């Protein structure tokens, strides 16, 4: 079995990327899947609270930034619960069948097995990742303006004054927030 080294900073702030098992399905923004994901997050937060700082949900993947409570390092258990609860609530009849390996591990055909995380190092790193989260629908061509994408925390951050009007519209340089997105 592989020995994955994940950062373990108690009370840390982390950027995550999760993708669908079959990225061709592109169902994360479908209302039943969104509702199941929202319910899974709410249920998981009841027993393992954390703060969601930024979020974007795209049809085949999601990005988010979480801050864990002081002394807590267990984001993996949270993601495990969220993925399990969402998978149990959603039936994907047209999805690619789970492989023998996935069946052996009792994994669904909704999520990829692993997720990608990055421990946020400082305020500049945090700002770059918040920008990345919010610019992602533009990057993938789902919209020309971040504020037009419905499944994001962009409007919340705009209301707080974090973004200037017109930020991140298509045609902007690829280097938004000091991070090269190409």
FIKOLZA-1660 file (N, C-alpha, C; in steps of 0.1 Angstrom, whole numbers, plus 5000, padded with zeros to 4 digits):
% residues 182
   i   px   py   pz ch aa at
   1 5008 4988 5000  A  X  N
   1 5000 5000 5000  A  X CA
   1 5009 5012 5000  A  X  C
   2 5005 5022 4993  A  X  N
   2 5013 5035 4992  A  X CA
   2 5013 5042 5005  A  X  C
   3 5023 5049 5007  A  X  N
   3 5024 5058 5019  A  X CA
   3 5024 5072 5015  A  X  C
   4 5012 5078 5015  A  X  N
   4 5010 5092 5010  A  X CA
   4 5014 5101 5022  A  X  C
   5 5022 5111 5019  A  X  N
   5 5026 5121 5029  A  X CA
   5 5017 5133 5027  A  X  C
   6 5009 5135 5037  A  X  N
   6 5000 5147 5036  A  X CA
   6 5004 5156 5047  A  X  C
   7 5003 5169 5045  A  X  N
   7 5006 5179 5055  A  X CA
   7 4996 5177 5067  A  X  C
   8 5001 5178 5078  A  X  N
   8 4993 5177 5090  A  X CA
   8 4995 5189 5100  A  X  C
   9 4989 5200 5097  A  X  N
   9 4990 5212 5105  A  X CA
   9 4978 5214 5113  A  X  C
  10 4978 5212 5126  A  X  N
  10 4966 5214 5135  A  X CA
  10 4960 5228 5133  A  X  C
  11 4947 5228 5130  A  X  N
  11 4940 5241 5128  A  X CA
  11 4945 5248 5115  A  X  C
  12 4950 5240 5106  A  X  N
  12 4956 5246 5093  A  X CA
  12 4945 5250 5083  A  X  C
  13 4949 5256 5073  A  X  N
  13 4941 5261 5062  A  X CA
  13 4946 5253 5050  A  X  C
  14 4937 5247 5043  A  X  N
  14 4940 5238 5032  A  X CA
  14 4932 5241 5019  A  X  C
  15 4938 5240 5007  A  X  N
  15 4932 5240 4995  A  X CA
  15 4930 5226 4990  A  X  C
  16 4918 5223 4984  A  X  N
  16 4915 5209 4980  A  X CA
  16 4910 5209 4966  A  X  C
  17 4913 5199 4958  A  X  N
  17 4906 5196 4946  A  X CA
  17 4901 5182 4946  A  X  C
  18 4889 5180 4943  A  X  N
  18 4883 5166 4942  A  X CA
  18 4876 5165 4928  A  X  C
  19 4877 5153 4922  A  X  N
  19 4872 5151 4908  A  X CA
  19 4863 5139 4908  A  X  C
  20 4855 5139 4898  A  X  N
  20 4846 5127 4896  A  X CA
  20 4855 5115 4891  A  X  C
  21 4850 5103 4895  A  X  N
  21 4857 5091 4890  A  X CA
  21 4857 5091 4875  A  X  C
  22 4846 5093 4869  A  X  N
  22 4845 5094 4854  A  X CA
  22 4842 5108 4851  A  X  C
  23 4853 5116 4848  A  X  N
  23 4851 5130 4846  A  X CA
  23 4842 5133 4834  A  X  C
  24 4839 5123 4826  A  X  N
  24 4829 5125 4815  A  X CA
  24 4815 5127 4820  A  X  C
  25 4812 5122 4832  A  X  N
  25 4798 5122 4837  A  X CA
  25 4794 5137 4839  A  X  C
  26 4802 5145 4844  A  X  N
  26 4799 5159 4846  A  X CA
  26 4786 5162 4853  A  X  C
  27 4784 5156 4865  A  X  N
  27 4771 5157 4871  A  X CA
  27 4771 5165 4884  A  X  C
  28 4782 5170 4888  A  X  N
  28 4783 5176 4901  A  X CA
  28 4774 5189 4903  A  X  C
  29 4771 5195 4892  A  X  N
  29 4762 5207 4892  A  X CA
  29 4748 5204 4890  A  X  C
  30 4745 5191 4887  A  X  N
  30 4731 5187 4886  A  X CA
  30 4724 5188 4900  A  X  C
  31 4711 5193 4900  A  X  N
  31 4705 5196 4913  A  X CA
  31 4705 5184 4923  A  X  C
  32 4702 5172 4919  A  X  N
  32 4702 5161 4929  A  X CA
  32 4716 5158 4935  A  X  C
  33 4726 5159 4926  A  X  N
  33 4740 5157 4931  A  X CA
  33 4744 5169 4940  A  X  C
  34 4741 5181 4936  A  X  N
  34 4744 5193 4945  A  X CA
  34 4737 5192 4958  A  X  C
  35 4724 5188 4958  A  X  N
  35 4717 5186 4970  A  X CA
  35 4723 5175 4979  A  X  C
  36 4727 5164 4973  A  X  N
  36 4733 5154 4981  A  X CA
  36 4746 5158 4987  A  X  C
  37 4754 5165 4979  A  X  N
  37 4767 5170 4984  A  X CA
  37 4765 5180 4995  A  X  C
  38 4756 5189 4994  A  X  N
  38 4753 5199 5004  A  X CA
  38 4748 5192 5017  A  X  C
  39 4740 5182 5016  A  X  N
  39 4735 5175 5028  A  X CA
  39 4746 5167 5034  A  X  C
  40 4755 5161 5026  A  X  N
  40 4767 5154 5032  A  X CA
  40 4776 5163 5039  A  X  C
  41 4778 5175 5034  A  X  N
  41 4787 5185 5041  A  X CA
  41 4780 5189 5054  A  X  C
  42 4768 5192 5053  A  X  N
  42 4760 5196 5066  A  X CA
  42 4761 5186 5076  A  X  C
  43 4758 5173 5072  A  X  N
  43 4759 5162 5082  A  X CA
  43 4773 5160 5088  A  X  C
  44 4783 5161 5079  A  X  N
  44 4796 5159 5084  A  X CA
  44 4801 5170 5093  A  X  C
  45 4796 5182 5090  A  X  N
  45 4800 5194 5099  A  X CA
  45 4794 5193 5113  A  X  C
  46 4783 5185 5114  A  X  N
  46 4777 5184 5128  A  X CA
  46 4786 5177 5137  A  X  C
  47 4794 5167 5133  A  X  N
  47 4803 5160 5141  A  X CA
  47 4817 5164 5140  A  X  C
  48 4821 5169 5129  A  X  N
  48 4835 5174 5126  A  X CA
  48 4834 5188 5120  A  X  C
  49 4833 5198 5128  A  X  N
  49 4831 5211 5123  A  X CA
  49 4844 5216 5116  A  X  C
  50 4843 5226 5107  A  X  N
  50 4853 5233 5100  A  X CA
  50 4847 5245 5093  A  X  C
  51 4856 5254 5089  A  X  N
  51 4852 5266 5082  A  X CA
  51 4854 5264 5067  A  X  C
  52 4844 5268 5059  A  X  N
  52 4846 5268 5044  A  X CA
  52 4849 5282 5040  A  X  C
  53 4861 5285 5036  A  X  N
  53 4865 5298 5032  A  X CA
  53 4861 5302 5018  A  X  C
  54 4863 5293 5009  A  X  N
  54 4861 5295 4994  A  X CA
  54 4857 5282 4988  A  X  C
  55 4848 5283 4977  A  X  N
  55 4843 5271 4971  A  X CA
  55 4839 5274 4957  A  X  C
  56 4842 5264 4948  A  X  N
  56 4836 5264 4935  A  X CA
  56 4833 5250 4931  A  X  C
  57 4821 5248 4926  A  X  N
  57 4816 5235 4921  A  X CA
  57 4814 5236 4906  A  X  C
  58 4822 5227 4899  A  X  N
  58 4821 5226 4885  A  X CA
  58 4815 5213 4881  A  X  C
  59 4811 5211 4869  A  X  N
  59 4804 5198 4865  A  X CA
  59 4812 5185 4868  A  X  C
  60 4825 5186 4867  A  X  N
  60 4833 5174 4869  A  X CA
  60 4843 5174 4880  A  X  C
  61 4844 5185 4887  A  X  N
  61 4854 5186 4899  A  X CA
  61 4850 5198 4907  A  X  C
  62 4857 5199 4919  A  X  N
  62 4854 5211 4928  A  X CA
  62 4868 5215 4934  A  X  C
  63 4868 5227 4938  A  X  N
  63 4880 5233 4945  A  X CA
  63 4874 5240 4957  A  X  C
  64 4881 5239 4968  A  X  N
  64 4877 5247 4980  A  X CA
  64 4889 5249 4989  A  X  C
  65 4886 5258 4999  A  X  N
  65 4896 5261 5009  A  X CA
  65 4889 5260 5022  A  X  C
  66 4895 5252 5031  A  X  N
  66 4889 5250 5044  A  X CA
  66 4899 5254 5055  A  X  C
  67 4894 5259 5066  A  X  N
  67 4902 5261 5078  A  X CA
  67 4897 5252 5089  A  X  C
  68 4906 5243 5094  A  X  N
  68 4902 5234 5105  A  X CA
  68 4902 5240 5119  A  X  C
  69 4895 5235 5128  A  X  N
  69 4895 5240 5142  A  X CA
  69 4909 5238 5148  A  X  C
  70 4912 5246 5158  A  X  N
  70 4925 5245 5165  A  X CA
  70 4927 5231 5170  A  X  C
  71 4939 5226 5167  A  X  N
  71 4943 5213 5172  A  X CA
  71 4938 5201 5163  A  X  C
  72 4930 5204 5153  A  X  N
  72 4924 5194 5144  A  X CA
  72 4932 5193 5131  A  X  C
  73 4936 5180 5127  A  X  N
  73 4943 5178 5115  A  X CA
  73 4936 5169 5105  A  X  C
  74 4924 5164 5109  A  X  N
  74 4918 5153 5102  A  X CA
  74 4908 5157 5091  A  X  C
  75 4913 5163 5080  A  X  N
  75 4905 5166 5069  A  X CA
  75 4902 5154 5061  A  X  C
  76 4910 5144 5061  A  X  N
  76 4908 5131 5054  A  X CA
  76 4895 5124 5058  A  X  C
  77 4892 5124 5071  A  X  N
  77 4880 5118 5076  A  X CA
  77 4868 5126 5071  A  X  C
  78 4869 5139 5071  A  X  N
  78 4858 5147 5066  A  X CA
  78 4855 5144 5052  A  X  C
  79 4865 5144 5043  A  X  N
  79 4863 5141 5029  A  X CA
  79 4858 5127 5027  A  X  C
  80 4863 5117 5035  A  X  N
  80 4858 5104 5034  A  X CA
  80 4843 5103 5037  A  X  C
  81 4838 5110 5047  A  X  N
  81 4824 5110 5051  A  X CA
  81 4816 5117 5040  A  X  C
  82 4821 5129 5035  A  X  N
  82 4813 5136 5025  A  X CA
  82 4812 5128 5012  A  X  C
  83 4823 5122 5008  A  X  N
  83 4822 5114 4996  A  X CA
  83 4813 5102 4997  A  X  C
  84 4814 5095 5009  A  X  N
  84 4806 5083 5011  A  X CA
  84 4791 5087 5012  A  X  C
  85 4787 5098 5019  A  X  N
  85 4773 5102 5021  A  X CA
  85 4768 5107 5007  A  X  C
  86 4776 5114 5000  A  X  N
  86 4771 5118 4987  A  X CA
  86 4768 5106 4977  A  X  C
  87 4778 5097 4977  A  X  N
  87 4777 5086 4968  A  X CA
  87 4764 5077 4972  A  X  C
  88 4762 5076 4985  A  X  N
  88 4750 5068 4989  A  X CA
  88 4737 5074 4985  A  X  C
  89 4737 5087 4984  A  X  N
  89 4725 5094 4981  A  X CA
  89 4722 5096 4966  A  X  C
  90 4732 5093 4958  A  X  N
  90 4731 5096 4944  A  X CA
  90 4732 5083 4936  A  X  C
  91 4722 5081 4927  A  X  N
  91 4723 5069 4918  A  X CA
  91 4727 5074 4904  A  X  C
  92 4738 5070 4898  A  X  N
  92 4742 5074 4885  A  X CA
  92 4741 5062 4875  A  X  C
  93 4729 5060 4870  A  X  N
  93 4727 5049 4861  A  X CA
  93 4735 5049 4848  A  X  C
  94 4739 5060 4843  A  X  N
  94 4747 5061 4831  A  X CA
  94 4762 5061 4833  A  X  C
  95 4766 5061 4846  A  X  N
  95 4780 5062 4849  A  X CA
  95 4788 5049 4845  A  X  C
  96 4801 5051 4843  A  X  N
  96 4809 5039 4840  A  X CA
  96 4809 5030 4852  A  X  C
  97 4808 5017 4850  A  X  N
  97 4808 5008 4861  A  X CA
  97 4821 5008 4869  A  X  C
  98 4819 5006 4882  A  X  N
  98 4831 5006 4891  A  X CA
  98 4840 4994 4887  A  X  C
  99 4853 4996 4887  A  X  N
  99 4862 4985 4884  A  X CA
  99 4863 4975 4896  A  X  C
 100 4869 4963 4893  A  X  N
 100 4870 4953 4903  A  X CA
 100 4878 4958 4915  A  X  C
 101 4888 4967 4913  A  X  N
 101 4895 4973 4924  A  X CA
 101 4886 4982 4932  A  X  C
 102 4878 4990 4926  A  X  N
 102 4869 4998 4933  A  X CA
 102 4858 4990 4941  A  X  C
 103 4853 4980 4935  A  X  N
 103 4843 4971 4942  A  X CA
 103 4850 4965 4954  A  X  C
 104 4862 4960 4953  A  X  N
 104 4869 4954 4964  A  X CA
 104 4870 4964 4976  A  X  C
 105 4873 4976 4972  A  X  N
 105 4874 4986 4983  A  X CA
 105 4861 4993 4987  A  X  C
 106 4850 4988 4981  A  X  N
 106 4836 4993 4983  A  X CA
 106 4835 5008 4980  A  X  C
 107 4842 5012 4969  A  X  N
 107 4841 5025 4964  A  X CA
 107 4831 5027 4953  A  X  C
 108 4824 5038 4953  A  X  N
 108 4814 5041 4943  A  X CA
 108 4820 5045 4930  A  X  C
 109 4811 5047 4920  A  X  N
 109 4815 5052 4907  A  X CA
 109 4813 5067 4906  A  X  C
 110 4812 5074 4917  A  X  N
 110 4810 5089 4917  A  X CA
 110 4824 5096 4918  A  X  C
 111 4831 5094 4928  A  X  N
 111 4844 5101 4931  A  X CA
 111 4856 5094 4927  A  X  C
 112 4866 5102 4923  A  X  N
 112 4880 5096 4922  A  X CA
 112 4884 5092 4936  A  X  C
 113 4893 5082 4937  A  X  N
 113 4897 5076 4949  A  X CA
 113 4904 5086 4959  A  X  C
 114 4912 5094 4953  A  X  N
 114 4920 5104 4961  A  X CA
 114 4916 5118 4959  A  X  C
 115 4922 5127 4966  A  X  N
 115 4920 5141 4964  A  X CA
 115 4933 5148 4965  A  X  C
 116 4934 5160 4960  A  X  N
 116 4946 5168 4961  A  X CA
 116 4945 5178 4971  A  X  C
 117 4955 5180 4980  A  X  N
 117 4954 5191 4990  A  X CA
 117 4967 5198 4989  A  X  C
 118 4966 5211 4994  A  X  N
 118 4978 5219 4995  A  X CA
 118 4976 5227 5008  A  X  C
 119 4986 5227 5017  A  X  N
 119 4985 5234 5029  A  X CA
 119 4989 5249 5026  A  X  C
 120 4980 5258 5029  A  X  N
 120 4982 5272 5027  A  X CA
 120 4993 5277 5036  A  X  C
 121 5003 5283 5030  A  X  N
 121 5015 5287 5038  A  X CA
 121 5014 5301 5044  A  X  C
 122 5008 5310 5037  A  X  N
 122 5008 5324 5043  A  X CA
 122 4997 5332 5036  A  X  C
 123 4996 5345 5039  A  X  N
 123 4985 5353 5034  A  X CA
 123 4985 5354 5018  A  X  C
 124 4997 5355 5013  A  X  N
 124 4998 5356 4998  A  X CA
 124 4994 5343 4991  A  X  C
 125 4998 5332 4997  A  X  N
 125 4993 5319 4992  A  X CA
 125 4978 5317 4993  A  X  C
 126 4973 5322 5004  A  X  N
 126 4958 5321 5006  A  X CA
 126 4951 5329 4995  A  X  C
 127 4956 5342 4993  A  X  N
 127 4950 5350 4983  A  X CA
 127 4950 5344 4969  A  X  C
 128 4962 5338 4965  A  X  N
 128 4963 5332 4952  A  X CA
 128 4953 5320 4951  A  X  C
 129 4952 5313 4961  A  X  N
 129 4943 5301 4960  A  X CA
 129 4928 5305 4960  A  X  C
 130 4924 5316 4968  A  X  N
 130 4911 5321 4967  A  X CA
 130 4908 5326 4953  A  X  C
 131 4917 5333 4947  A  X  N
 131 4915 5338 4933  A  X CA
 131 4914 5326 4924  A  X  C
 132 4922 5316 4926  A  X  N
 132 4921 5304 4917  A  X CA
 132 4908 5297 4918  A  X  C
 133 4903 5296 4930  A  X  N
 133 4889 5290 4932  A  X CA
 133 4879 5298 4924  A  X  C
 134 4879 5311 4925  A  X  N
 134 4869 5319 4919  A  X CA
 134 4871 5321 4904  A  X  C
 135 4882 5320 4899  A  X  N
 135 4885 5322 4885  A  X CA
 135 4883 5309 4877  A  X  C
 136 4882 5297 4884  A  X  N
 136 4881 5284 4877  A  X CA
 136 4870 5283 4867  A  X  C
 137 4858 5288 4870  A  X  N
 137 4847 5286 4859  A  X CA
 137 4851 5294 4846  A  X  C
 138 4858 5305 4848  A  X  N
 138 4863 5312 4836  A  X CA
 138 4874 5304 4829  A  X  C
 139 4883 5299 4837  A  X  N
 139 4894 5291 4831  A  X CA
 139 4889 5280 4823  A  X  C
 140 4878 5273 4827  A  X  N
 140 4873 5261 4820  A  X CA
 140 4862 5265 4810  A  X  C
 141 4860 5277 4808  A  X  N
 141 4850 5282 4798  A  X CA
 141 4836 5280 4801  A  X  C
 142 4832 5279 4813  A  X  N
 142 4818 5277 4817  A  X CA
 142 4811 5291 4817  A  X  C
 143 4819 5302 4819  A  X  N
 143 4813 5315 4819  A  X CA
 143 4824 5325 4816  A  X  C
 144 4821 5337 4812  A  X  N
 144 4831 5347 4809  A  X CA
 144 4834 5356 4821  A  X  C
 145 4826 5355 4832  A  X  N
 145 4827 5363 4844  A  X CA
 145 4825 5355 4856  A  X  C
 146 4834 5355 4866  A  X  N
 146 4832 5347 4878  A  X CA
 146 4819 5349 4885  A  X  C
 147 4814 5361 4884  A  X  N
 147 4801 5364 4892  A  X CA
 147 4789 5357 4885  A  X  C
 148 4790 5353 4872  A  X  N
 148 4779 5346 4865  A  X CA
 148 4778 5331 4869  A  X  C
 149 4789 5326 4875  A  X  N
 149 4788 5311 4878  A  X CA
 149 4780 5310 4891  A  X  C
 150 4770 5302 4891  A  X  N
 150 4761 5301 4903  A  X CA
 150 4767 5293 4915  A  X  C
 151 4776 5284 4912  A  X  N
 151 4781 5275 4923  A  X CA
 151 4794 5279 4928  A  X  C
 152 4795 5290 4935  A  X  N
 152 4808 5296 4939  A  X CA
 152 4805 5305 4951  A  X  C
 153 4816 5308 4958  A  X  N
 153 4816 5318 4969  A  X CA
 153 4820 5331 4964  A  X  C
 154 4822 5333 4951  A  X  N
 154 4827 5346 4945  A  X CA
 154 4818 5358 4950  A  X  C
 155 4805 5357 4949  A  X  N
 155 4797 5368 4952  A  X CA
 155 4799 5372 4967  A  X  C
 156 4800 5362 4976  A  X  N
 156 4802 5365 4990  A  X CA
 156 4815 5373 4991  A  X  C
 157 4826 5369 4985  A  X  N
 157 4839 5376 4986  A  X CA
 157 4838 5390 4979  A  X  C
 158 4830 5391 4969  A  X  N
 158 4828 5404 4962  A  X CA
 158 4821 5414 4972  A  X  C
 159 4811 5409 4979  A  X  N
 159 4803 5417 4988  A  X CA
 159 4812 5422 5000  A  X  C
 160 4822 5414 5003  A  X  N
 160 4831 5418 5014  A  X CA
 160 4841 5428 5009  A  X  C
 161 4841 5431 4996  A  X  N
 161 4850 5441 4990  A  X CA
 161 4864 5435 4986  A  X  C
 162 4865 5422 4985  A  X  N
 162 4878 5416 4982  A  X CA
 162 4881 5418 4967  A  X  C
 163 4870 5418 4958  A  X  N
 163 4872 5419 4944  A  X CA
 163 4867 5432 4939  A  X  C
 164 4874 5438 4930  A  X  N
 164 4870 5450 4922  A  X CA
 164 4860 5446 4912  A  X  C
 165 4850 5454 4908  A  X  N
 165 4841 5451 4897  A  X CA
 165 4849 5447 4885  A  X  C
 166 4844 5437 4878  A  X  N
 166 4850 5432 4866  A  X CA
 166 4862 5423 4867  A  X  C
 167 4866 5420 4880  A  X  N
 167 4877 5411 4882  A  X CA
 167 4875 5397 4876  A  X  C
 168 4885 5392 4869  A  X  N
 168 4885 5378 4864  A  X CA
 168 4877 5376 4852  A  X  C
 169 4873 5386 4845  A  X  N
 169 4865 5384 4833  A  X CA
 169 4874 5378 4822  A  X  C
 170 4867 5371 4813  A  X  N
 170 4875 5365 4802  A  X CA
 170 4883 5376 4795  A  X  C
 171 4895 5373 4791  A  X  N
 171 4903 5383 4784  A  X CA
 171 4913 5389 4794  A  X  C
 172 4911 5386 4807  A  X  N
 172 4921 5390 4817  A  X CA
 172 4934 5382 4815  A  X  C
 173 4945 5388 4820  A  X  N
 173 4957 5380 4819  A  X CA
 173 4956 5367 4827  A  X  C
 174 4963 5356 4822  A  X  N
 174 4962 5343 4829  A  X CA
 174 4968 5344 4843  A  X  C
 175 4976 5354 4846  A  X  N
 175 4983 5354 4859  A  X CA
 175 4974 5363 4868  A  X  C
 176 4964 5356 4874  A  X  N
 176 4955 5363 4883  A  X CA
 176 4959 5360 4897  A  X  C
 177 4961 5369 4906  A  X  N
 177 4965 5367 4919  A  X CA
 177 4979 5362 4921  A  X  C
 178 4987 5365 4911  A  X  N
 178 5001 5361 4911  A  X CA
 178 5004 5346 4909  A  X  C
 179 4994 5339 4904  A  X  N
 179 4995 5324 4902  A  X CA
 179 4992 5322 4887  A  X  C
 180 5001 5314 4881  A  X  N
 180 4999 5312 4866  A  X CA
 180 4989 5300 4865  A  X  C
 181 4978 5303 4858  A  X  N
 181 4967 5293 4857  A  X CA
 181 4968 5285 4844  A  X  C
 182 4977 5288 4835  A  X  N
 182 4978 5281 4822  A  X CA
 182 4985 5268 4823  A  X  C
% end
